[in-house]
């Protein structure tokens, strides 16, 4: 099958390599050094799902019509990437694998004549160097939209043959559950530490627990029913949101245990290290925006957004002590 993967970074590169290993005819889009390296050496995958070098077609934009497309750019690049490739995506199922809350609505606004499937990558992948990606923690990719029609089942059948896939009837709730998990991204980007080292630091773990608890409370204020995801459930998250801070820290510790021993930098720190803009406005920033819409506030998440942007601008990481001093008391 002809399949396009738009955005061959950590997640997109992993998906493209797995599809190539499964025998599909894959075209990827990439830019700069990554594009040149894929053309010269292939796309190298390693880690939890084994090793494979994918000899895929690679271009800045698609050059042919696929039968299925996967969009795996950062959330901030999604609209422009979809517009750039719209002529080849008309009338086919398009799976948008992205963080945040607006992946499906953004894609539908640009691709009015395509069936859009939302996707959430629940595995952890790292972009090690141009054309080299590694799966540091395995997991499924969750697919769905508000109706879970034929397009969702079609995408699940194709992708599920090469990687773990689940579907959900509550994709909006799944996006919110993933946002809670993605709370781990901000602090590594601010400090330069791995996710595991961030959680191991007692002071940073308290900040993370506060931001996660704040995010859960914003979701509840927004009338969200959290979907079951990565061991989390609606009931468990609502209980977490009500627990005292000292008990709530158990959840980040469980997350650390599930990550294993391979250092997980998180996608936001990976962007910082490459000198690229992060998608923090679509992670913690989405919580702050949802809080305003619900008539409440999210001061910890707003502060974390500001600190990530500060590091983006200066290139200087903060110490745990500096981070704690900049987070509103509570």
C-alpha positions as CSV (number, residue, x, y, z in Angstrom):
1,X,0.0,0.0,0.0
2,X,1.2,3.5,-0.7
3,X,1.4,5.4,2.6
4,X,2.6,8.9,3.3
5,X,4.2,10.1,6.5
6,X,4.3,13.8,6.8
7,X,6.9,14.8,9.3
8,X,9.7,12.2,9.8
9,X,10.9,13.2,13.2
10,X,10.9,11.0,16.3
11,X,7.3,9.7,16.1
12,X,6.8,10.1,12.3
13,X,10.2,8.4,11.6
14,X,9.3,5.5,13.9
15,X,5.9,5.0,12.2
16,X,7.5,5.3,8.7
17,X,10.2,2.8,9.5
18,X,7.7,0.3,10.9
19,X,5.5,0.7,7.8
20,X,8.4,0.1,5.5
21,X,9.4,-3.0,7.5
22,X,5.9,-4.2,7.0
23,X,6.2,-4.1,3.3
24,X,4.4,-0.8,2.5
25,X,5.5,1.7,-0.2
26,X,6.3,4.7,2.1
27,X,7.0,8.4,1.2
28,X,8.0,10.7,4.0
29,X,8.4,14.5,4.2
30,X,11.3,16.0,5.9
31,X,13.5,19.1,5.8
32,X,17.2,20.1,5.9
33,X,19.8,17.7,7.3
34,X,17.1,15.2,8.2
35,X,15.9,15.0,4.6
36,X,19.4,14.7,3.2
37,X,20.3,12.0,5.6
38,X,17.2,9.9,4.9
39,X,18.0,10.2,1.2
40,X,21.6,9.2,1.6
41,X,21.4,6.5,4.3
42,X,17.8,5.6,4.9
43,X,15.8,6.0,8.0
44,X,17.3,4.0,10.9
45,X,15.1,2.7,13.7
46,X,16.3,1.1,16.9
47,X,15.1,0.5,20.4
48,X,12.2,-1.4,21.9
49,X,10.7,-2.5,18.5
50,X,14.0,-3.8,17.0
51,X,16.4,-2.4,14.4
52,X,15.5,-1.5,10.8
53,X,16.8,0.7,8.1
54,X,14.0,2.0,5.9
55,X,14.8,2.9,2.4
56,X,11.9,5.3,1.8
57,X,11.1,8.0,-0.7
58,X,11.9,11.3,1.0
59,X,10.9,14.8,-0.2
60,X,10.1,18.2,1.3
61,X,6.5,17.8,0.1
62,X,4.6,14.8,-1.2
63,X,5.0,13.9,-4.8
64,X,2.2,11.4,-5.3
65,X,-1.2,10.4,-3.9
66,X,-1.1,7.9,-1.1
67,X,-3.9,5.6,0.0
68,X,-3.4,6.5,3.6
69,X,-1.5,9.4,5.2
70,X,-0.1,9.9,8.7
71,X,0.7,13.5,9.8
72,X,3.2,13.5,12.6
73,X,4.5,17.1,12.7
74,X,4.6,19.2,15.8
75,X,1.2,20.7,16.5
76,X,2.4,24.2,15.6
77,X,3.5,23.0,12.1
78,X,0.4,21.0,11.4
79,X,-1.7,23.5,9.5
80,X,1.1,24.6,7.2
81,X,2.2,21.0,6.5
82,X,-1.4,20.0,5.6
83,X,-1.8,23.0,3.3
84,X,1.5,22.2,1.6
85,X,0.4,18.7,0.8
86,X,-3.4,19.2,0.4
87,X,-3.5,18.3,-3.3
88,X,-2.3,14.8,-2.5
89,X,-4.5,14.3,0.6
90,X,-7.9,15.0,-0.9
91,X,-10.4,12.2,-0.5
92,X,-8.2,9.8,1.5
93,X,-8.1,8.9,5.3
94,X,-5.6,11.1,7.1
95,X,-4.3,10.2,10.6
96,X,-3.1,13.1,12.6
97,X,-0.8,11.9,15.4
98,X,-0.2,15.0,17.5
99,X,-0.3,16.3,21.0
100,X,-2.8,18.9,22.3
101,X,-6.5,19.3,21.8
102,X,-7.0,20.6,18.3
103,X,-5.4,18.1,15.9
104,X,-8.6,16.9,14.4
105,X,-10.3,20.3,14.1
106,X,-7.2,21.8,12.5
107,X,-7.0,19.1,10.0
108,X,-10.7,19.3,9.1
109,X,-10.4,23.0,8.6
110,X,-7.6,22.5,6.0
111,X,-8.7,19.2,4.4
112,X,-12.5,19.6,4.0
113,X,-12.7,16.6,1.6
114,X,-10.8,14.0,3.6
115,X,-11.7,11.7,6.5
116,X,-9.7,12.7,9.5
117,X,-8.6,10.3,12.2
118,X,-7.1,11.6,15.5
119,X,-4.0,9.8,16.8
120,X,-2.1,9.8,20.0
121,X,1.4,8.3,20.3
122,X,1.6,6.5,23.6
123,X,5.1,5.2,22.9
124,X,8.3,7.3,23.6
125,X,10.7,7.9,20.7
126,X,13.8,10.0,20.5
127,X,15.3,11.7,17.4
128,X,19.0,10.9,18.0
129,X,20.4,12.6,14.9
130,X,19.2,13.2,11.3
131,X,17.5,10.0,10.0
132,X,18.1,8.2,13.2
133,X,15.3,7.5,15.7
134,X,14.9,5.2,18.7
135,X,11.9,3.9,20.6
136,X,12.8,4.3,24.3
137,X,9.5,3.1,25.7
138,X,7.0,0.9,23.8
139,X,3.3,1.6,23.8
140,X,0.3,1.8,21.5
141,X,-1.0,4.5,19.2
142,X,-4.6,5.4,20.1
143,X,-6.9,6.3,17.2
144,X,-10.3,7.7,17.1
145,X,-12.7,10.6,16.3
146,X,-16.2,11.5,17.5
147,X,-17.9,8.7,15.5
148,X,-15.2,6.0,15.0
149,X,-16.4,5.3,11.5
150,X,-14.9,3.2,8.7
151,X,-11.9,5.5,8.4
152,X,-10.9,4.8,12.0
153,X,-11.2,1.0,11.4
154,X,-9.3,1.3,8.1
155,X,-6.4,3.2,9.7
156,X,-6.4,0.8,12.7
157,X,-6.2,-2.2,10.4
158,X,-3.3,-0.9,8.4
159,X,-1.2,0.6,11.3
160,X,-2.2,-2.2,13.6
161,X,-0.4,-4.7,11.4
162,X,3.0,-3.1,12.0
163,X,2.7,-1.6,15.5
164,X,0.4,-1.7,18.6
165,X,-2.9,0.3,18.0
166,X,-6.0,0.9,20.1
167,X,-9.2,2.8,19.3
168,X,-11.4,4.8,21.5
169,X,-15.0,6.2,21.3
170,X,-13.9,9.1,23.6
171,X,-11.1,10.7,21.6
172,X,-11.5,14.1,23.3
173,X,-11.2,12.4,26.6
174,X,-8.1,10.6,25.4
175,X,-6.5,13.9,24.3
176,X,-7.0,15.2,27.8
177,X,-5.6,12.1,29.4
178,X,-2.5,12.4,27.1
179,X,-2.2,16.0,28.2
180,X,-1.9,14.9,31.8
181,X,0.8,12.4,30.8
182,X,2.5,15.1,28.7
183,X,2.9,17.3,31.8
184,X,6.2,15.6,32.1
185,X,7.6,17.4,29.1
186,X,7.9,21.0,30.5
187,X,10.4,20.4,33.4
188,X,13.0,18.5,31.4
189,X,12.9,21.3,28.8
190,X,13.5,23.8,31.5
191,X,16.2,22.0,33.3
192,X,17.9,19.8,30.7
193,X,17.3,16.7,32.8
194,X,15.7,13.5,31.6
195,X,12.1,12.8,32.6
196,X,13.3,10.1,35.0
197,X,15.8,12.5,36.7
198,X,13.1,15.2,36.9
199,X,10.7,13.0,38.8
200,X,13.5,11.7,41.0
201,X,14.2,15.2,42.2
202,X,11.9,15.8,45.2
203,X,11.4,19.5,44.5
204,X,10.7,19.1,40.8
205,X,8.4,16.2,41.5
206,X,6.3,18.4,43.7
207,X,6.0,21.0,40.9
208,X,5.1,18.3,38.4
209,X,2.4,16.9,40.8
210,X,1.0,20.3,41.2
211,X,0.8,21.0,37.4
212,X,-0.7,17.6,36.8
213,X,-3.3,18.1,39.5
214,X,-4.1,21.5,38.2
215,X,-4.6,20.1,34.7
216,X,-7.0,17.4,36.0
217,X,-9.0,20.1,37.8
218,X,-9.2,22.2,34.6
219,X,-10.4,19.1,32.7
220,X,-13.1,18.5,35.3
221,X,-14.1,22.2,35.1
222,X,-14.3,21.7,31.3
223,X,-16.8,18.8,31.7
224,X,-14.3,16.3,30.3
225,X,-14.6,12.5,30.9
226,X,-11.0,11.3,30.8
227,X,-10.4,8.3,28.7
228,X,-8.6,5.2,30.0
229,X,-5.0,5.6,28.8
230,X,-1.6,4.4,30.0
231,X,-3.0,3.1,33.2
232,X,-5.0,6.2,33.9
233,X,-8.8,6.3,34.0
234,X,-11.5,8.9,34.6
235,X,-12.0,7.7,38.2
236,X,-8.3,7.5,39.0
237,X,-7.6,11.0,37.6
238,X,-10.5,12.5,39.4
239,X,-9.3,10.9,42.6
240,X,-5.8,12.2,41.9
241,X,-7.1,15.7,41.5
242,X,-8.7,15.6,44.9
243,X,-5.8,14.0,46.8
244,X,-3.3,15.9,49.0
245,X,-0.1,16.8,47.3
246,X,2.1,14.5,49.3
247,X,-0.1,11.5,48.3
248,X,-0.5,12.6,44.7
249,X,3.3,12.4,44.1
250,X,2.8,8.6,43.8
251,X,1.5,9.1,40.2
252,X,4.7,10.7,38.8
253,X,6.7,8.0,40.5
254,X,4.6,5.3,38.8
255,X,5.2,7.1,35.5
256,X,8.9,7.1,36.1
257,X,8.8,3.3,36.8
258,X,6.9,2.7,33.6
259,X,9.5,4.7,31.5
260,X,12.2,2.2,32.4
261,X,15.9,3.0,32.7
262,X,16.6,4.5,29.2
263,X,16.7,8.2,29.7
264,X,13.6,9.9,28.2
265,X,14.2,13.5,27.3
266,X,10.6,14.2,26.2
267,X,9.7,15.8,22.9
268,X,10.0,19.4,24.3
269,X,13.6,19.0,25.4
270,X,14.4,17.4,22.1
271,X,13.2,20.5,20.4
272,X,15.2,22.7,22.7
273,X,18.4,20.8,22.0
274,X,17.8,21.1,18.3
275,X,17.3,24.8,18.5
276,X,13.7,24.5,17.3
277,X,10.5,26.0,18.6
278,X,8.6,23.7,21.0
279,X,5.0,22.9,21.1
280,X,4.6,23.9,24.8
281,X,1.8,26.2,23.9
282,X,-0.2,23.1,22.8
283,X,0.7,21.2,26.0
284,X,0.8,23.2,29.2
285,X,-0.5,26.1,27.2
286,X,-3.6,24.2,26.2
287,X,-4.3,23.7,29.9
288,X,-3.9,27.4,30.6
289,X,-6.2,28.3,27.7
290,X,-8.8,25.7,28.7
291,X,-8.8,27.1,32.2
292,X,-9.6,30.6,31.0
293,X,-12.4,29.2,28.8
294,X,-13.8,27.4,31.9
295,X,-13.7,30.5,34.0
296,X,-10.8,29.3,36.2
297,X,-7.0,29.6,36.2
298,X,-3.9,27.4,35.9
299,X,-1.0,29.4,37.3
300,X,1.4,26.5,37.5
301,X,0.9,25.5,33.9
302,X,1.1,29.2,32.8
303,X,4.4,29.6,34.7
304,X,5.9,26.5,33.1
305,X,4.9,27.7,29.6
306,X,6.7,31.0,30.4
307,X,9.8,29.2,31.6
308,X,10.0,26.9,28.5
309,X,9.8,30.0,26.3
310,X,12.6,31.6,28.4
311,X,14.9,28.7,27.8
312,X,13.9,28.6,24.1
313,X,15.1,32.2,23.9
314,X,18.2,32.1,26.0
315,X,19.4,28.5,25.6
316,X,20.2,28.4,29.3
317,X,18.7,25.7,31.5
318,X,17.6,26.5,35.0
319,X,18.5,24.6,38.2
320,X,15.8,22.9,40.2
321,X,16.1,25.6,42.8
322,X,15.6,28.3,40.2
323,X,12.5,26.6,38.8
324,X,10.9,26.2,42.2
325,X,11.5,29.9,43.0
326,X,9.7,30.9,39.8
327,X,6.6,28.7,40.3
328,X,3.6,30.4,42.1
329,X,3.2,29.2,45.6
330,X,0.2,26.9,46.4
